[in-house]
Amino acid sequence: MVTNVIAIIAILITVSSAAWYKTLKEVREEVKNSSKPSSLVYTESAKPTLNTLAASANAVYINRQTPGATTTVDSILLEAPGFVAVHEDDQSGEGKPGKIIGASALLPKGESRNISVPLSRVVHAEEKLWVSLHLDSGDKKFNIEKDKPALNQFGYSVVAIVIVKDEADEAKIPPETPR
């Protein structure tokens, strides 16, 4: 009887491992063959809808940005009222957000579009900006110490990265080809 139980357990482990491997293999193939990033960070011309952002209770989409003293975030999805914060790059080469250079007004729960975020300084071409979401602590004022980062479905902070491009560069970007 013990031998039968061990055999059944071994079969279950083998079947579940094969199913997991197949799923992992399919995901890898999809990412490899996809022209869009597999995360919720979209920084090119892919226009998400509420359905594509809704994979998580919190999501951000920011398209191309041009130099200036404001940043426009195309779409966000928040599980509760919160804010968009814009960080400069930390310049360490480690790929981390640095000092906050702008924050939005309080945004409602749900989807918001075309959010203009005033910046404390002008951003220039080729700068990397980090756009993050924060949930309001209840005081309706942005405070990095109190307003915790909004998390995606995997428990990670929701952050999008965008490179500022000159308007002249915008004209050089070829249109997306239909599939």
C-alpha positions as CSV (number, residue, x, y, z in Angstrom):
1,M,0.0,0.0,0.0
2,V,2.8,2.4,0.8
3,T,4.4,1.6,-2.5
4,N,1.1,2.5,-4.3
5,V,0.8,5.8,-2.4
6,I,4.4,6.7,-3.3
7,A,3.8,5.8,-7.0
8,I,0.7,8.0,-7.1
9,I,2.6,10.9,-5.5
10,A,5.4,10.5,-8.0
11,I,2.9,10.5,-10.9
12,L,1.2,13.6,-9.6
13,I,4.5,15.4,-9.2
14,T,5.6,14.4,-12.7
15,V,2.2,15.6,-14.3
16,S,2.2,18.9,-12.4
17,S,5.8,19.6,-13.3
18,A,5.1,18.9,-16.9
19,A,2.1,21.2,-16.9
20,W,4.1,23.9,-15.2
21,Y,6.9,23.6,-17.6
22,K,4.5,23.7,-20.6
23,T,2.9,26.9,-19.2
24,L,6.3,28.5,-18.6
25,K,7.4,27.5,-22.1
26,E,4.3,29.1,-23.6
27,V,4.8,32.3,-21.7
28,R,8.4,32.5,-22.8
29,E,7.4,32.0,-26.4
30,E,4.7,34.6,-26.2
31,V,7.2,37.2,-24.7
32,K,9.8,36.2,-27.3
33,N,7.3,36.7,-30.2
34,S,5.6,39.8,-28.8
35,S,6.5,43.3,-29.9
36,K,5.1,44.8,-26.7
37,P,6.6,44.4,-23.2
38,S,5.1,41.7,-21.1
39,S,4.8,43.9,-18.0
40,L,2.4,46.7,-17.3
41,V,4.9,49.3,-18.3
42,Y,4.2,50.6,-21.7
43,T,6.5,53.4,-23.0
44,E,5.9,53.2,-26.7
45,S,3.0,53.4,-29.1
46,A,0.8,50.6,-27.7
47,K,-2.4,52.3,-26.5
48,P,-3.8,50.3,-23.5
49,T,-7.4,50.2,-22.7
50,L,-9.0,49.8,-19.3
51,N,-9.1,46.0,-20.1
52,T,-5.3,45.8,-20.7
53,L,-4.6,47.9,-17.6
54,A,-7.1,45.9,-15.5
55,A,-4.7,43.0,-15.2
56,S,-3.8,44.7,-11.9
57,A,-5.7,46.9,-9.5
58,N,-3.0,49.5,-10.0
59,A,-1.4,50.3,-13.4
60,V,0.3,53.2,-15.2
61,Y,0.7,53.9,-19.0
62,I,2.9,56.8,-20.2
63,N,3.6,57.4,-23.8
64,R,6.4,59.5,-25.4
65,Q,7.4,62.6,-23.5
66,T,9.0,65.8,-24.8
67,P,11.2,68.3,-23.0
68,G,9.5,70.7,-20.7
69,A,8.2,71.5,-17.2
70,T,5.3,69.1,-17.2
71,T,4.8,65.4,-17.9
72,T,1.5,63.9,-19.2
73,V,0.6,60.4,-18.0
74,D,-1.8,58.8,-20.5
75,S,-3.7,56.4,-18.2
76,I,-3.6,55.1,-14.7
77,L,-5.7,52.7,-12.7
78,L,-5.8,53.0,-8.9
79,E,-7.5,50.7,-6.4
80,A,-8.0,53.7,-4.1
81,P,-7.4,57.4,-4.3
82,G,-3.8,58.3,-4.9
83,F,-1.1,60.2,-6.8
84,V,1.3,60.0,-9.7
85,A,4.9,60.8,-8.7
86,V,7.6,61.6,-11.3
87,H,11.2,60.8,-10.3
88,E,14.4,61.7,-12.1
89,D,16.9,58.9,-12.6
90,D,19.3,58.4,-9.7
91,Q,22.2,58.5,-12.2
92,S,24.0,55.7,-10.3
93,G,23.8,53.3,-13.3
94,E,21.9,50.9,-11.1
95,G,18.5,51.6,-12.7
96,K,16.7,53.2,-9.8
97,P,14.4,56.1,-9.4
98,G,15.9,59.2,-7.8
99,K,14.5,62.4,-6.4
100,I,10.9,63.2,-6.9
101,I,10.5,66.2,-9.3
102,G,6.7,66.3,-9.6
103,A,3.5,64.9,-8.2
104,S,-0.1,65.1,-9.4
105,A,-3.1,66.3,-7.5
106,L,-5.2,63.7,-5.7
107,L,-6.7,61.2,-8.2
108,P,-9.8,59.2,-7.7
109,K,-10.1,55.4,-7.4
110,G,-10.4,53.8,-10.8
111,E,-9.2,55.0,-14.2
112,S,-7.8,58.5,-14.9
113,R,-6.5,59.7,-18.3
114,N,-4.3,62.5,-19.5
115,I,-2.9,63.5,-16.1
116,S,-0.7,66.6,-16.3
117,V,2.0,66.5,-13.6
118,P,3.9,69.8,-13.0
119,L,7.6,69.3,-12.5
120,S,10.0,71.3,-10.3
121,R,12.4,71.7,-13.2
122,V,12.6,71.4,-16.9
123,V,13.4,67.9,-18.2
124,H,15.6,67.5,-21.3
125,A,15.9,65.1,-24.2
126,E,17.3,61.7,-23.4
127,E,16.5,62.0,-19.7
128,K,15.0,58.9,-18.0
129,L,11.9,59.6,-15.9
130,W,10.4,57.1,-13.5
131,V,6.6,57.4,-13.0
132,S,5.2,55.8,-9.9
133,L,1.8,55.5,-8.3
134,H,1.2,56.1,-4.6
135,L,-2.0,55.5,-2.5
136,D,-3.2,58.4,-0.4
137,S,-2.8,58.0,3.4
138,G,-6.1,59.9,3.9
139,D,-4.9,63.5,4.2
140,K,-5.4,64.2,0.4
141,K,-1.9,65.7,0.1
142,F,1.0,63.9,-1.5
143,N,3.7,63.0,1.1
144,I,6.3,60.4,0.1
145,E,6.7,59.3,3.7
146,K,3.0,58.6,4.3
147,D,1.6,57.7,0.8
148,K,2.7,54.2,0.2
149,P,3.6,52.9,-3.3
150,A,0.7,51.3,-5.2
151,L,1.4,47.6,-5.9
152,N,0.7,45.4,-8.9
153,Q,-0.8,41.9,-8.7
154,F,2.6,40.5,-7.9
155,G,3.3,42.8,-5.0
156,Y,5.7,45.1,-6.7
157,S,5.5,48.9,-6.9
158,V,3.8,50.1,-10.0
159,V,6.5,52.1,-12.0
160,A,6.8,53.1,-15.6
161,I,10.0,54.4,-17.2
162,V,10.0,56.8,-20.1
163,I,12.9,58.5,-22.0
164,V,12.3,62.1,-22.9
165,K,12.5,62.7,-26.7
166,D,12.8,65.9,-28.7
167,E,9.7,66.7,-30.8
168,A,12.0,66.2,-33.9
169,D,12.6,62.6,-32.7
170,E,8.9,62.0,-32.6
171,A,8.6,62.6,-36.4
172,K,11.3,60.0,-37.0
173,I,9.5,57.2,-35.2
174,P,7.8,54.9,-37.8
175,P,4.1,54.1,-37.4
176,E,3.3,50.8,-35.9
177,T,2.8,48.2,-38.6
178,P,-0.5,46.2,-38.5
179,R,-0.3,42.5,-37.7
